[in-house]
Amino acid sequence: QVQLVESGGGLVQAGGSLRLSCAASERTFRLYAMGWFRQAPGKERDFVAAINWSGSTTYYADSVKGRFTITTVNAKNTVYLQMNSLKPEDTAVYYCAAEAKWGVVPVSTVGYDYWGQGTQVTVSS
C-alpha cells in the first residue's frame, strides 16, 4: 500500500510563496505519475498539476500556469509544488496523489489510486 505524506502548507499573504512536499513510501519505479489537487470548502476537488517521475511530462491547470511549478526528486521519493504569486482564491486543502499505470499522467481525480491526507493552504488578502 502506497502512503503519501504532504507537508509545507500554511498561512501566507497574497503575493507570497509556499512549497508543498509529498513523500511517497513506495519506491518511484513502482509509481509512474504524481499529481496535486486542491479542494476549497463546499467545492469539488480540482486538478492543479501533474508530472511523471522522470519529469519529462508536466500538466498544469490554467489557473496556476506561470505561478506554480511541479518537480520530482527521485532519490527522495518526493514531489514538490512550488507556489508563487499566491492569491486568496488559491486557498484550499491541497492533496497529493500517485498513479502506478505506466505511461499515464492523469489530470483528473479518477486517474489516481493513492491519496495523501492533505495540507491546508490559506492565502490572506
Residue frames as qw, qx, qy, qz and C-alpha x, y, z in Angstrom:
[[0.000, 0.888, 0.459, 0.000, 0.00, 0.00, 0.00],
 [0.413, 0.398, -0.010, 0.819, 1.44, 3.34, -1.06],
 [0.307, -0.782, -0.405, 0.360, 1.46, 6.04, 1.59],
 [0.341, 0.570, 0.122, 0.737, 1.74, 9.70, 0.70],
 [0.410, -0.669, -0.384, 0.486, 2.56, 12.38, 3.27],
 [0.270, 0.769, 0.168, 0.554, 2.14, 16.06, 2.41],
 [0.471, -0.600, -0.253, 0.595, 3.80, 18.95, 4.21],
 [0.355, 0.046, 0.206, 0.911, 4.54, 22.63, 3.71],
 [0.096, -0.727, -0.525, -0.432, 1.10, 24.17, 3.94],
 [0.338, -0.364, -0.411, 0.764, 0.36, 27.24, 6.00],
 [0.100, 0.907, 0.363, -0.190, -0.83, 30.83, 6.07],
 [0.477, -0.061, 0.264, 0.837, 0.68, 33.34, 3.65],
 [0.204, 0.670, 0.163, -0.695, -0.21, 36.80, 2.41],
 [0.691, 0.672, 0.268, -0.011, -1.31, 37.38, -1.16],
 [0.380, 0.862, -0.331, 0.054, 1.71, 37.59, -3.45],
 [0.416, -0.619, 0.660, -0.090, 3.73, 35.28, -1.24],
 [0.608, 0.345, -0.690, -0.186, 5.12, 31.80, -1.86],
 [0.737, -0.350, 0.511, -0.271, 4.90, 28.32, -0.38],
 [0.411, 0.372, -0.800, -0.230, 6.46, 24.99, -1.30],
 [0.870, -0.176, 0.221, -0.403, 4.48, 21.83, -0.72],
 [0.104, 0.434, -0.892, -0.074, 6.17, 18.46, -0.42],
 [0.909, -0.044, 0.044, -0.411, 4.79, 14.96, -0.85],
 [0.070, -0.491, 0.868, -0.009, 6.86, 11.99, 0.25],
 [0.862, 0.072, -0.298, -0.404, 5.90, 8.58, -1.12],
 [0.689, -0.448, 0.554, -0.131, 6.51, 5.39, 0.84],
 [0.900, 0.258, 0.337, 0.097, 6.84, 3.38, -2.37],
 [0.441, -0.347, 0.455, 0.692, 9.99, 3.45, -4.46],
 [0.332, 0.578, -0.086, -0.740, 9.46, 5.57, -7.54],
 [0.127, 0.211, -0.833, -0.495, 9.90, 2.75, -10.04],
 [0.076, 0.357, 0.925, -0.103, 6.60, 1.33, -8.80],
 [0.192, 0.771, 0.416, -0.443, 4.81, 4.62, -9.49],
 [0.519, 0.404, 0.426, 0.621, 4.55, 6.43, -12.81],
 [0.054, 0.592, 0.187, 0.782, 2.89, 9.76, -12.13],
 [0.258, -0.410, -0.581, 0.653, 2.18, 12.16, -9.29],
 [0.004, -0.631, -0.405, -0.661, -0.41, 14.89, -9.07],
 [0.073, -0.180, -0.492, 0.849, -1.55, 17.76, -6.90],
 [0.184, -0.604, -0.631, -0.452, -5.20, 18.61, -6.40],
 [0.027, 0.027, -0.445, 0.895, -6.98, 21.12, -4.20],
 [0.261, -0.575, -0.742, -0.225, -10.37, 21.39, -2.58],
 [0.082, -0.257, 0.224, -0.937, -11.90, 24.58, -1.22],
 [0.236, 0.205, 0.768, -0.560, -14.80, 24.43, 1.27],
 [0.552, 0.507, 0.422, -0.509, -18.03, 23.40, -0.42],
 [0.514, 0.656, -0.365, -0.416, -16.34, 22.76, -3.76],
 [0.988, 0.151, -0.013, 0.023, -15.13, 19.74, -5.69],
 [0.633, -0.500, 0.395, 0.439, -11.53, 18.55, -5.67],
 [0.546, 0.826, -0.040, -0.136, -9.81, 20.23, -8.63],
 [0.864, 0.167, 0.062, 0.471, -6.70, 19.38, -10.60],
 [0.196, -0.921, 0.151, 0.302, -3.67, 21.62, -10.03],
 [0.255, 0.730, -0.608, -0.183, -0.60, 19.95, -11.57],
 [0.966, -0.067, 0.248, -0.036, 0.79, 16.55, -12.54],
 [0.167, 0.752, -0.624, -0.132, 4.14, 15.06, -13.51],
 [0.967, 0.043, -0.248, 0.035, 5.74, 11.73, -14.34],
 [0.732, -0.615, 0.098, 0.277, 8.71, 10.70, -12.20],
 [0.694, 0.140, 0.225, 0.669, 11.21, 11.37, -14.98],
 [0.082, -0.658, -0.115, 0.740, 9.95, 14.94, -15.18],
 [0.218, 0.007, 0.634, 0.742, 9.54, 14.71, -18.95],
 [0.176, -0.521, -0.634, -0.544, 5.80, 15.36, -18.84],
 [0.064, -0.275, -0.542, 0.791, 4.00, 18.02, -16.82],
 [0.101, -0.606, -0.598, -0.515, 0.48, 19.41, -16.86],
 [0.090, -0.160, -0.434, 0.882, -0.97, 22.45, -15.12],
 [0.116, 0.754, 0.636, -0.119, -4.42, 23.85, -14.57],
 [0.303, 0.672, 0.218, 0.639, -4.90, 27.12, -16.44],
 [0.367, -0.897, -0.136, -0.207, -5.47, 28.93, -13.15],
 [0.666, -0.670, 0.209, 0.253, -1.94, 28.16, -11.90],
 [0.783, 0.382, 0.156, 0.466, 0.14, 28.22, -15.09],
 [0.327, 0.687, -0.117, 0.638, 3.11, 30.53, -14.75],
 [0.383, -0.712, 0.279, -0.519, 2.76, 30.66, -10.95],
 [0.825, -0.357, 0.406, -0.161, 3.10, 27.03, -9.79],
 [0.457, 0.553, -0.686, -0.120, 5.83, 24.52, -10.65],
 [0.934, -0.242, 0.191, -0.181, 5.74, 20.77, -10.03],
 [0.357, 0.635, -0.684, 0.049, 9.01, 18.85, -9.74],
 [0.960, -0.251, -0.099, -0.075, 10.26, 15.47, -8.51],
 [0.015, -0.690, 0.710, -0.137, 13.35, 14.24, -6.69],
 [0.860, 0.041, -0.465, -0.203, 13.54, 10.52, -7.33],
 [0.461, 0.242, -0.713, 0.470, 16.25, 9.90, -4.76],
 [0.148, -0.073, 0.573, -0.803, 13.90, 11.20, -2.08],
 [0.046, -0.428, -0.891, -0.147, 10.70, 9.68, -3.49],
 [0.033, -0.614, -0.411, 0.673, 9.34, 13.21, -3.20],
 [0.249, 0.587, 0.484, 0.600, 7.30, 15.52, -5.41],
 [0.188, -0.382, -0.275, 0.862, 7.18, 19.27, -4.81],
 [0.177, 0.781, 0.503, 0.326, 4.75, 22.02, -5.70],
 [0.315, -0.190, -0.113, 0.923, 6.35, 25.46, -5.70],
 [0.058, 0.800, 0.581, 0.140, 3.60, 28.06, -5.46],
 [0.308, -0.130, -0.029, 0.942, 4.45, 31.69, -6.22],
 [0.196, -0.111, -0.195, -0.955, 2.33, 34.83, -6.52],
 [0.095, -0.351, -0.920, 0.148, -0.33, 33.25, -4.38],
 [0.292, -0.312, -0.223, -0.876, -3.87, 34.62, -4.48],
 [0.474, -0.118, 0.554, -0.674, -6.72, 34.35, -1.97],
 [0.848, 0.202, -0.091, -0.482, -8.52, 32.06, -4.44],
 [0.541, 0.365, -0.753, 0.081, -5.67, 29.56, -4.05],
 [0.368, -0.326, 0.647, -0.583, -6.89, 28.90, -0.50],
 [0.879, 0.019, -0.299, -0.369, -7.77, 25.21, -0.19],
 [0.743, -0.393, 0.542, 0.017, -6.67, 21.87, 1.17],
 [0.459, 0.629, -0.563, -0.275, -4.01, 20.55, -1.19],
 [0.903, -0.132, 0.392, -0.116, -3.80, 16.81, -1.82],
 [0.047, 0.543, -0.774, -0.323, -1.00, 14.74, -3.30],
 [0.904, 0.179, 0.236, -0.309, -1.90, 11.73, -5.47],
 [0.169, -0.486, 0.802, 0.304, 0.02, 8.85, -7.07],
 [0.855, 0.355, 0.022, -0.378, -0.64, 6.55, -10.01],
 [0.574, -0.381, 0.694, 0.209, 1.08, 3.29, -10.95],
 [0.769, 0.512, 0.383, 0.024, -0.20, 2.74, -14.51],
 [0.506, -0.284, 0.386, 0.717, 2.76, 3.06, -16.83],
 [0.255, 0.237, 0.539, 0.767, 2.55, 5.79, -19.46],
 [0.158, -0.758, -0.539, -0.332, -0.38, 7.68, -17.98],
 [0.204, -0.044, -0.349, 0.913, -0.23, 11.13, -16.34],
 [0.081, -0.672, -0.726, -0.125, -3.80, 11.74, -15.24],
 [0.042, 0.219, -0.085, 0.971, -5.31, 15.20, -14.83],
 [0.605, -0.423, -0.200, -0.645, -8.47, 14.09, -13.07],
 [0.484, -0.455, 0.599, -0.447, -9.13, 12.57, -9.67],
 [0.948, 0.067, 0.158, -0.268, -10.41, 9.31, -11.15],
 [0.722, 0.558, -0.396, 0.107, -6.97, 8.65, -12.64],
 [0.100, 0.565, -0.676, 0.462, -5.23, 8.27, -9.29],
 [0.749, -0.232, -0.618, -0.056, -5.22, 5.29, -6.99],
 [0.614, -0.325, -0.461, 0.553, -3.39, 6.70, -3.97],
 [0.059, -0.836, -0.133, -0.528, -4.01, 9.88, -1.98],
 [0.330, 0.108, -0.552, 0.758, -2.43, 11.77, 0.87],
 [0.202, -0.603, -0.686, 0.354, -4.31, 13.30, 3.80],
 [0.146, 0.848, 0.295, 0.415, -3.98, 16.86, 2.57],
 [0.449, -0.268, -0.247, 0.816, -2.34, 20.05, 3.78],
 [0.073, 0.890, 0.430, -0.136, -4.10, 23.38, 4.31],
 [0.396, 0.105, 0.154, 0.899, -3.00, 26.43, 2.34],
 [0.025, -0.861, -0.473, 0.184, -4.54, 29.76, 3.33],
 [0.400, 0.228, 0.162, 0.873, -3.80, 32.96, 1.42],
 [0.092, -0.738, -0.464, 0.481, -4.88, 36.18, 3.09],
 [0.374, 0.738, 0.318, 0.463, -5.74, 39.32, 1.14]]
